[in-house]
Amino acid sequence: MADRYLNFTGTAPGRFLTRRLGLPQPAPLRRWSAEHPSLEGQLLHFTAGASTYRKELSDLLARTGHPGLTVRGSLSGGGSGRPAAVVVDATAVTGPETLAEVHAALHPVVRTLAASGRVIVLGAPPSADDHHQAAVQQGLEGLVRSLGKEIGGGRTVNLVRITGPSVAPAESTLRFLLSPRSAYVSGQVVEVGAAEGELAIPEDWSQPLAGRTALITGAARGIGEAVAETLVRDGAQVVLLDVPSAEADLAKVAERLGGRALPLDITADDAGERIAEFTGALGGRGGLDALVHNAGITRDRRLANMPAERWSSVIDVNLTSVLRTTDTLLKAGGLHRGGAIVATASIAGIAGNAGQTNYAASKAGIVGLVRSLAPRALAEHGVTVNAVAPGFIETKMTAAVPLFIREAGRRMNSLAQGGLPVDVAETTAWFAGAGSGSVNGQVVRVCGQSLLGA
């Protein structure tokens, strides 16, 4: 559904009126396209404190493959135009005096950052043994979230915490956050650990899923269809699953993408076994490299008015089926080592939402699943477990929401607009890549930094 307010604010009268009235002024977001796959402009790289990553990070940024980006340590000398991205290495910030160096790096450049630009701050885990370091490293989270709310212009601000001895495992994450693919991801904290075994590096970063097979549930339409399209664009072979009643639509999507259709009720007791059997019989080595739990339903009603069947149907689809099929596939070895499980949570599960106790419970359950299963799945099966948590996404479902509620959903985030299904798909594709094997147990909100929830 067209965002008429966004279109209006892009006109001269719209800009004048919204400024005079103090109304939100959303900027069109620059998303990935074949014609413009990367940011264009300078990349500024600053260091706060005595970081041990200075040279390693500089080399990593230099090879990120963004045409036109150059790595410089200051604003003086070389280059022209507005910078497209700023990376501040604050991993060595240990006290208020070095925290001031983060301000000193960002203060002169925030106003000059290009529209739809990127700010990334690299931090370290807060220490349990050094409360000074813990205080300022936690302070980075407040800085990033606040800057994301004030920077405007379609720009995003995120914090990446390096938890291992090297910055190299963060390459996939930095490539994602420094690209148009992350247009609707802002105010997020992502932890990157050490990779399990040898770090997987795609031969071609424009095809980071080449040679990988992914199954997407709820793939006949909406966000699931967008996920399938994006994974195929990035080189994956896909198996598309949806309920038998959607078989005709599912077959059309599968044919268009060169994938395989699997009509199946994901809530069936034997759904996991049937998925394992179907994917195990695929050509090549069989099995899956990525399992994307996207299927979901809503049956909204206030708890006092909610019959048991409305509660149980949502829990069954959104949570129970995810738990059951995940357990089955891991036990059966249906996911290869180096594989990824990506589940779909929601900001409703983080912040709550009136009339959605069943939906919020199911999506908060996904967050609990990720936090508990991620370390064990990686240790025992070599598989990462992460979740995307969409905010207000422009779909047929949100188009049916009453006008004023829909407008509130669109504007109540730092980017002052709704996201698109492709925004959820891009984040899913990042999680699903072999190069993201060091990202585990993360729940990333794809919500434009919604003002709801933490």
C-alpha angles and dihedrals in degrees: 000000000000117000099226094181091056090050091048094052088055090066125082094246090046093052092047095048097044092049092050092048096041093239125155114281108203118193122215107260121234107230130182118285132165089246094049108025096157144031116274122217140044125330112212117206119196131175127211115198127352099314119187089206098064099109096032092051092045090054092046093051091047091059098044089110099235107145111228097019117123128186115233134164097216143015093255123097133012131026131048139221129041118322115251096206143011125204118191117191104212097158091115096050104125105157143017092273093060091040085062088062089064089057090046091054097046102036097075097042107040093084092047098051113120121248111278087018126154135237117190124181117194115211141170130239112274107258122242089207102044114052092184091057091042092052097052095039089053086046089063088065091057091046093051095046092048095046089050089057095050106035098079127174095097089293121145133210124199139169122225116194115205107211099172134066095263137047092215095092088061093067095099091047094048092047089053097046092043093055139073087254090081095052095131099037113097139143091027132141116214123186118209118194135184114296118251105251118327114003112253110233118187113234088224118027090200087063102037093158097050111140093015127117120212134187118208122193120211088025102147095089148351120016093355091056091048090051091052092049092050095047090051090049087055092052105267129139109227139210111199120208129189140142117293091247088065094048096117093053091042092054091051093052092046092050092049093050098039091244137130123259121221113185104200140143101241090205093062113118091237097042093112093051092048092050090049091049094047097046093040089061094055118115122270116022094340124216129077138292094188133027114194115194102201104138112113143148138197128217101175124197135126112271093247089058099037117111119213094254092059090051096046097044092057094044091047095053101034102039118004094053090049092052094045099046093042092052092047096049094046092048092047093048090243091145119065122229107269088037129132138223114204117186129187117239124165139221084246087069091050102040102020125232131224112251093019107084090132095047094043091049091052094048094044084051089059089056090052091048092053095048094048102038101038100079094042095045090052094046097044104030106017089240127132123221121204139149139217116216110201122204123194105344122181104245137135088267095056091042087065093055114108113270101251094044089048092051091049090052091051097047102039096088136074093260092048095223143080122266127238129238088251090063090062089043094054092053091047091051091052091053091046097055123103088232089065094063090118092059108085137153093016128144109198119190115222094196110111086255095302115217088226119091130354 
